[in-house]
Amino acid sequence: MRRTGLTAGVAATMLAVVACGSGGGTSSSGAGTDVPTVALGTPAKPASGDPIKIFFFNEEGASAAASSPESFQAAEAAVDYVNKNLGGVQGRPLALTHCATLGTPDSVTNCANRAVDAKPDVVVKGVEVNSASAVPIITSAGIPYLTQNAGAPAEQATSGAFVLSSGFAALLSPVIPYAKAKGYKNIGVVYTNVTSLATALDGTVRKLAEKEGVGYTSVPVGITTADMTPAYSSLLAKKVDAIYVVTSLPQCASAFKARASLSDKTPLFTASGCNDPTAITTVTPTATDGMIVSLPDTSSVPTDPDTKIYRSAMKQYQPAANIGSFAPSGFATIMNLYRAMSTVSDPSSLNAKSITATLRGVKNTPLFMGGGKTFSCDGSAFPKSPSICTGASFLTRYSQGSYQLVDSYDTSALLTGIS
């Protein structure tokens, strides 16, 4: 099968820059580190009977930079939490089957075919840059396809596919209304120069800035650029009021070092890919103090009720797992499936066909770790991408290791009228 779209390395980089992991704002090692504990509760009646079968595929082992086992580990923890603490989906337990991919179309196709043979009730994709090849195989078999980490067009516009995030451009957009509210006249953006980001930033985000009356200046850098000082300095020379860093993790670290070496105090925005201790701790705390981070969820906000559940469940069921990176999305996908399926009147009827119908009928259901935002999978969130179920995006403020939620955004409303 021919590889389409970005190369695996570039696609993995871009997924890490803006897709639906929260970055490493939480512990980047084990779940037992500095994790607040809340009581997870016990069900009135244990889950029993015929399970709802979930087939989970996830990229693991392609390379150190393109492997996200934490996504599956978090999904395992979520299944344990639903079964052992919530009593299943109205009494029916969840059962999880796993298929590891290697970041190649052939490995994805293999997992998709294995999913069809296994006849699950739903397929969940964790993280995989070549997922496009799986979508038609799974959906044409009548099995619903669910993910929070969608990058391929097929995932966003195929009947039977459901995406619980808002996509690259939408996730990058809330900095514009925030900048406007703060009175910033011009925002400078430095980004890794690949097609997906150039389209999202110099296309959609620029148009939103023009609509909101905020000046927009961008400096793209090559994906192999190691020293971000020239790019960062060029934005300062243009006297921008805020700087937005949307790059790979190593480039984030270099941008932070440039900021520190230049003693710059310009207000700083970053995409979620920079929200990682390996980048943040390369500079003194004052260099990143007060930076605004654009995130797809509230997993970095310790006061969020769902975040407390997430961290406690990870501590109990996956104590050695990373709770940052793409782990939050793996956990949240299972929990959002649980919330959607809990709306049915007869859980015994849940199978691939009825789960598809139920997801299509979901309306204004609260997102797990969604800061009060909801998802609706009836095609209304982004009509041009009917598989997308939500426009939710968040800004948090980082200060010396702690996070506060700045605001939540409905990017579907924010981007109305912007093509």
C-alpha positions, 0 to 999 in steps of 0.5 A, spaced: 500 500 500 502 506 498 504 511 503 500 517 503 500 524 506 506 526 510 512 521 511 512 518 518 517 522 521 514 528 519 507 526 521 509 524 528 513 530 529 506 534 527 502 530 531 506 531 537 506 538 536 499 540 536 495 533 537 491 531 542 496 529 548 496 534 553 504 534 552 508 533 559 505 538 563 503 532 568 509 527 571 513 525 565 515 518 569 510 514 573 503 515 575 505 515 582 509 522 582 506 527 586 499 525 584 493 527 588 488 521 590 481 521 590 476 516 592 474 512 586 468 509 589 465 502 588 459 500 584 452 498 587 453 492 583 459 489 579 459 489 572 458 482 569 455 478 563 457 479 555 462 485 555 462 490 550 468 489 546 473 494 544 479 493 539 484 498 540 490 499 536 496 504 537 503 506 534 508 502 539 515 501 537 516 504 530 522 509 534 523 512 540 520 518 537 514 515 534 512 510 540 506 512 544 505 506 549 502 510 554 496 511 550 494 504 551 496 503 558 491 509 559 486 506 556 487 499 560 486 504 566 480 507 564 477 500 562 479 497 569 476 504 572 469 503 568 469 496 570 471 496 577 469 502 580 463 504 575 460 497 574 461 497 567 456 500 562 450 500 566 452 493 568 456 491 562 463 490 562 468 493 557 473 488 554 479 491 551 483 487 545 490 490 543 494 491 536 500 494 536 502 498 529 509 500 527 507 507 524 507 504 517 501 503 512 502 495 512 502 495 520 496 499 520 492 495 515 494 488 518 491 491 525 485 493 521 484 487 518 485 483 525 480 488 528 475 486 522 476 478 524 475 480 531 468 483 530 469 488 536 463 492 538 468 499 537 475 500 534 479 505 538 485 508 535 490 511 540 496 514 536 498 512 529 500 517 524 498 512 518 491 511 520 488 513 514 489 506 511 485 503 517 478 507 516 475 504 510 477 497 512 473 498 519 468 503 517 466 498 511 465 492 515 460 496 519 464 497 525 465 504 529 471 508 529 473 512 535 479 517 536 481 523 539 488 523 535 485 525 528 490 527 523 488 524 517 482 527 512 479 520 512 478 520 520 475 527 519 470 526 514 468 518 513 461 516 515 462 511 521 468 515 524 468 519 530 473 524 532 473 527 539 477 533 538 477 539 534 483 538 529 490 542 528 487 549 526 482 549 531 486 547 537 491 552 535 486 558 534 484 560 541 491 564 542 487 569 537 481 571 542 486 571 548 491 576 545 485 580 542 482 581 550 489 582 552 490 588 547 496 585 543 496 588 537 501 583 533 502 576 535 509 573 532 508 565 530 515 561 529 513 554 527 516 548 524 515 549 516 511 543 514 504 543 510 499 541 515 502 547 520 503 552 514 496 551 512 493 551 519 497 557 522 498 561 515 491 559 513 486 559 518 489 562 524 492 568 520 485 569 517 482 569 524 487 574 526 485 578 521 478 577 523 479 579 530 484 585 528 490 582 531 496 583 526 500 576 525 507 575 523 510 568 522 517 565 521 517 558 519 523 554 520 525 547 517 524 541 521 531 540 522 533 547 525 536 546 531 538 553 533 531 557 534 535 563 536 535 567 529 528 565 528 526 568 535 530 574 534 527 576 528 520 576 531 523 580 537 526 585 531 519 586 528 516 588 535 511 583 536 506 584 542 506 576 543 510 570 541 507 563 539 512 557 539 509 551 535 514 547 533 517 540 535 519 538 542 527 539 541 525 546 537 521 548 543 527 547 548 531 551 543 526 557 543 526 557 550 533 557 551 533 563 546 528 567 550 532 566 556 539 568 553 536 574 550 532 576 557 526 576 553 519 578 557 515 578 551 508 574 553 509 567 551 504 562 547 506 555 546 502 549 543 501 543 547 508 540 544 512 544 548 508 543 554 514 537 556 518 537 562 524 536 558 523 542 554 521 547 560 526 545 565 532 546 560 531 554 562 530 557 569 523 558 571 523 565 570 523 564 562 517 560 562 513 563 568 506 565 566 506 562 559 500 560 556 499 553 553 494 551 548 491 544 550 486 539 547 484 537 554 484 539 562 489 534 564 494 539 566 489 542 571 490 538 577 483 542 580 479 539 574 474 534 577 476 529 571 483 530 572 483 528 579 479 521 577 484 520 571 490 521 575 488 517 581 485 511 576 492 511 573 496 511 580 491 505 582 491 501 575 497 503 571 502 506 577 508 505 572 505 509 566 507 516 563 501 520 565 503 525 560 504 525 553 498 521 549 496 518 555 490 523 557 487 522 550 487 514 551 484 514 558 479 520 555 477 516 549 474 510 553 471 515 558 467 519 553 465 512 549 462 510 556 459 516 557 455 516 550 453 509 551 451 510 558 445 514 555 442 508 552 435 505 555 437 498 553 445 496 554 444 489 552 442 491 545 449 495 544 453 492 539 457 495 533 451 497 529 447 500 535 454 503 538 454 507 531 447 509 531 448 511 539 454 515 537 451 519 531 445 521 536 450 523 541 448 531 543 451 535 548 454 530 552 460 532 557 467 531 555 471 527 560 477 532 562 473 537 557 472 543 562 465 543 561 465 543 554 461 537 550 461 533 544 455 532 539 457 527 533 451 529 529 456 533 524 454 539 527 461 541 530 464 542 524 460 541 518 466 541 513 469 535 517 462 531 519 466 526 523 469 531 528 464 531 534 467 537 538 470 544 538 473 544 545 480 547 546 483 550 552 488 555 554 492 554 561 497 558 564 504 555 566 508 558 572 513 554 576 510 547 575 503 549 576 497 550 571 491 554 572 485 554 567 485 560 563 479 559 559 475 554 555 473 555 547 468 553 542 473 553 536 467 551 532 464 558 533 470 561 533 472 559 526 465 560 523 466 563 516 473 562 516 475 557 511 
